Amino acid sequence: MSSALSAAGLSRRYGKTWALHECSLEVPAGSVTALVGPNGAGKTTLLEIAVGILEPTEGEIRLLGTPMRGQTPSLLSRIGFVAQDAPLYRNFTVLDMLQVGRHLNPRWDDALARDRLRRLRIPRNRVCGQLSGGQQAQVALTLAVAKRPELLILDEPVARLDPLARREFLESLMEIVADGGLTVLLSSHLISDLERVSDQLILLSEGTVLLAGSTEDLLAEHAVLSGPRHNVEAVAARCQLIDARATGTHATVVVRRLEGPVDPRLTVDAVDLEELVLAYLRRRPAPLNAAEPVLVGGVS
């Protein structure tokens, strides 16, 4: 599968602080990739490098097969970007924003933009600052997709929305993806929302990639073991231990690549996306696919 976005050794430093450090990753073409991590993990820095707002301190990032260093307007016209807080000119009407989009983007699809707004019942004569948060997010998404981009990058687009507005936004996004020909890189810390829409995962923490790959494969590779502490430790020793919690004689662990027979006294459960992400974040940051053991006995 070809990559819509790839990075090799990507780093960005602010003074003595590394916001990103030696990140290497790929976003497969045609995928919906969730970029997750706690606040300060480097998500926004990564996305702003991807769209040319920031320059990397080290490393390279390529979009649609082209290095971002020395990017051209023709490359940027193929990328849609919605920054945090759905930025719009608050004193402009929705129609004014459409006119701005038409003048700035050579691939602009005015019919698509107007049809989306009509179906969403967003009045074009309304001033943007008077729209609800959900409506503003939908207008920002409309402006991005009306560019007819090949890669759509969204930075925390639903963070300030209520649950219903979040659901409507994500359903709208999936309708756009279903039309085909679009790759989406979506940053959010609302993992439960992302599980419904994404097929790829990139997990960042402290500027480092902890985990990346197909969401389906990653979930299948991990499991939760629980039961008597001694028996859990014996099984966990045979695989990659990600996270461990123990209370007295009982232990619960998240493991990767569980193979062979499992003690019948143990319970084995599938892991969901939120549980998987939290397991990796609870351990100390480690490079992608690291296999350093985390001792069960050291966790309480």
N, C-alpha and C positions, 0 to 999 in steps of 0.2 A: 504494500500500500504506500503510495507517495505521501509526502509530508506537505501540509499547507504552511506549517511553521516549524522550524527546527532551530535549536540553539546548541552551541558547543562551547563549554568553558565560560559561559556568560557570567560576568561579574559587574557590579556597580558599587562604588564606594562613595560615601559622603564623609569627608574628613577622614577619621580613623575607623569609621563604622562601615561594614560591608552590608548593604541592603540585599545584595545578591552575591553569592560566592560559588563560582565554578559550577553553574547550572548547565546541565546538558539534558535536553528533552526534545520530544517530537509530538506534534499535533497532526494525526493522520488526516489526509484530505477526506472530506465528506463526513467527518465525525462531529459529535457534540462533546467537547472536552470540558470537564469541570476542573477549574483551578481553585483549590481550596487551601486553607491554612488560617491560623489565628491572625489577629491584627498585628501588623509589623512583620509579617512573614516574608514580604517582598513581592506580593501579588501585583500591586499597582505599579511598582517599579518595573517588573517584568513586562507588563502590558504597555507601559509608556515607552519603554525601549522598543517594543514591537511596532508601535505606530509612529516612531520617529520623534517623540517628544523629548526623550532622553537619549544620550549616547552611552554605550557601555564603557566601563573602565577597562575591561578585558573581555576577550572572547568575541564570538560572532553570532548573529541571529539572522536567519534567512526566512523570508516570507514569499510563498509561491515560487520558490526556487531562486529568489533574488536576494543578495545580501542587503541589509538595511543601511549599511554605511554607504553614503552617497546615493540614497534613494531618490527616485525620480517621481514627479507628479503622476506619471502614468501608473506607477506601482501603487501609490497611495490611493488612486481613484478606484482600485480594485479591493480596497479594504474599508469596511465599515467599522466605526468605533463609537461606542456610547460610554462616556466617562461616568464616574460616580455622580450621583445626584441628578442624573438626566439633564445635563446643562442645556438650557434654552434661553433665548433673549426674553426676559419676563415681560417686557413692555411691547413685544411684537405679538401680533395675532398669529394663529396657527397658519393662516394663509401666507402671512409674511415669511414665516419659517420655510414654507414650501418654495416660495420664490427664491429665497436665499439658496436653498438646496439645488434648485434648478440652475441657478447662475454659476454655482461653484463646482458642479459635478457633470462631466461630459457624458456619463452613462445614466443620467437621471431618468427615472421612469415616473412621470407625473401621474399617469393613469393609475399605477399601482398605489402611489401615496394617497391619492384622493379616494380610491376605492377602500383602502384600509380604514381611513378615518371615517368614511361613511358607515362601514360595517360596525365600527366601534362606537358610532354615534358621538363622535367628537366634533363639535361645531368649528368650522374653519374661521369664523369671524370672532371667536373667543380669544381674548388676550391670554397668553401662555401663563402668566402669573396668577390668573383666576381659575386655572384648571386644578383638579384634584391631583394628588401625588401619582395615582395610578394612570390618570390621563396624560400627565406630563411624561411619564415613563413610556407610554405607548406612542406619543408623538415623537420622542427621541428615537425609539426603535423604528418608527416609520421613516424618519429622515435617514437613518442608517441603511435600511434595506432598500429604499428607493434609489440609492446609489447603484443598485444591482451588484453588490460586492461578491467576491469569491470567498473572502474570509471576513467573518463578523466577530469583532472583539467587544465583549461587554464586561465592564468593571463594576461589580456590585450593583447591578441595575434594579434589584428588588429589595435592597437592604432597608429602605425606609417605607416600604409598602405594607399595608395590612394583609392578613392572610388571603382574603378574597382577591384583592388586587394583584398579589403575587401569583396566585393560581391563574388568573386571567392573562397576566403577562406571559407566563411560561407556556400556557396553552397557545397563545398567539405566536410565540416563538416557534413552537413545534409545528404549527401550520406552515410557517415560512420554510422551515427545514424540510418538511415533507414535499415541498415543490421541487427539491433536488438542486444539486450544483452549489451547495453552500456548506462551508465549514464554520463551526461556531466554537469560540473559546470563551467560556463563561466563568468569571470569577465571582465567588460568593462564599460566605461562611455559613449559609443556611443549607446544611448538607441534606436534610430531608427533602428539600425542594429539588435539589440537583439529582438525587437518586432516580427521580421519575423521568428525567429528560436526558441525562448524559450517558454516553457509552464509553467514554474514556475518562481517566482520572489523573491529575497531577497534584501531588500534595507537597506544599512548601512549608518549611519551618525554619526560622532564623536565616532566611536567605538561601536555604539548601533544599534540593529535591530529596524528599524522604521516600517517595513511592510514585510510580508512574506506570500506566498500562491500561489495558482493557478493563473496564469496570467488571464485566462479567467474569473474566479470568481471575482478577484479583479476589473477588468474593469467593470464587470456587476454590482458590488456593489456600484460604484461611478458614479456621474453625475456632470455636470456643470450647474448651474443655473445663469441666468442673467436677469436683468430687473430693475424696480424701486427699489431703495434701501430699502424702508420700506417693500415692499412685499417680497423681497428676504430674509430679516431678519426674517420675520414671518415664512416662510417655513423652513429656515435653523435652526430655534430653535427646530424643531421637529426631527432633525437627527444629526449625528456626523459631525461637521463642520471641514474640513481639512484646507482650505485656503480661504482667502477672500480678495477681492480688491474692493475699492469703490472710485468713483470720483464724487463729487457732489451728485446728487440724483440717480445715477446709481451704481449698484453693481454687481459683478460677484463672485461666490463662487464655490468651489469644496466640495461636500458633500458625505457622505457615508450612505448607508441604507436609501435612500429616500423612504418614504412610504406615502400613503394617497393621497388625491387630491392635485393638484398643481394649484396655481392661474393662470388663463389663460393669465394674463398679463406678465407672465414669460416665458422665453425660456429655455427648458431643452435639453441639448446635451449630447451625450456620451463622455466619456473621453478616450483619447488614452494613451499609456503607458508613453510616455515622459511627457505629461501633468500631469499624476498621480504622477510620480516620483518628478517632480518639485514642485507640490503642497505640498507633504510631506516634502521636503527639505526646503521650504520657511518658514514653521512653525518651532517653536523651537523643537529641538530633544526631543522625548518622547518615552517611552517604547512601545513595540509591542502592538497593539490593544488598545492603550490609548484612552480615550474619553474626555479629558479635552477640554472645549469649547474655541474657539478663536473668540472673539467678532468682528463682522463685523465693528462696529463703530471704532475699534481701528486700522484699516488698511486703508492706503491711497494709 
